[in-house]
Amino acid sequence: MFSGVLKKMTSIHDNPVRYILDFDNDLLFLNQIIGKNIKIHKTGYCCLSCFENLQIFANGFCKKCFFESPMSGDWIMKPELSKAHLEIEDRDISYEKKVQLQNHIVYLSKTSGIKVGVTRSNNMATRWIDQGAIEAIELIEVPNRYLAGIAEVKLKDKFSDKTNWRKMLTSNIDEADIMNDKKIALDSLGSEFEEFFKTDSEVMKFNYQIDKLIDSVKSISLKKSDNIEGKLIGIKGQYLIFDDSSVFNVRSNEGYVVDISISD
Ligand SMILES: [Zn+2]
C-alpha cells in the first residue's frame, strides 16, 4: 500500500511517457500498474502551502492559502498580470521575482485542437505532458513572464488557450499542421517580438500508454467521493483512465491524503 499526500504525477518524456507518483518514502511507477485494479482512499487533507489538515479549496490549497499564498496569485493563470519586472508586489515580491524573472516560452501544442500557452523554459516537456499534448512547438523565448503573457494575449485571437480535456482523452484529434500554425503565429506576433522568434524550433512528439481508447468520459474526484476504484487502462496528461470510461485528474486532486492499493 502507498500512503501520502497526492501531488501531480511526475513525468518522464520517454516513448511512451512514463508517470510516477512521488510519495515521501515511496515511488509508485504507474505505467507498471496499467491493467491492474487501483483503489484510492481519501484519509484527510494536507494543504500544499501551509500543510494543515484543512479542506482543499482549489489547486491543492486550503481556502486561506488559495487567496493568500504567492504560489496562487492571479498572474499564474494570467501571465500578462505579472508585475515583478516593474518591482511591483502582488503577494510576495521575492517569490514573484524568482518565478517571473526568468526565461519563458510561448508555444503551440496539440491536445485535441491547437492551443497557445506559456511556460518557463526549463519546464517545457513537463508542461506539454501535463496537458496531454501529442505535439508541441516553441514560438518565442522571452526574458520574463509578463512579455510571454502579452504575446499569448495577442495570439488568443487566432488560437484557443484552453485544452478541451474531453476531446484530448477520447483522442478526437484534428488534423491541423502545427508547423503551418507556427508560421501563422509568428506572423501575428510581428516585428514587436521578432528578436525573440525561435525560427528553428522543431515539433516535439509525445506518445501515451493507453490500452484501450474510450469514446466518452466521466470525471471522478475525491471531492465528490472518498473512494476511487477501477481497472487502470491508461494515463494521459494528468489523467488516470479507467476501463468504465471514468477519468481521474490527479492534478485537480492535489492536497488530498490518500491510501492507494493495487490488485490484479
Ligand atoms: Zn493552507
Boltz pocket constraint, residues with backbone or C-beta under 6 A from the ligand:
constraints:
  - pocket:
      binder: B
      contacts: [[A, 47], [A, 48], [A, 49], [A, 50], [A, 51], [A, 52], [A, 54], [A, 61], [A, 62], [A, 63], [A, 64], [A, 65], [A, 66]]
      max_distance: 6.0
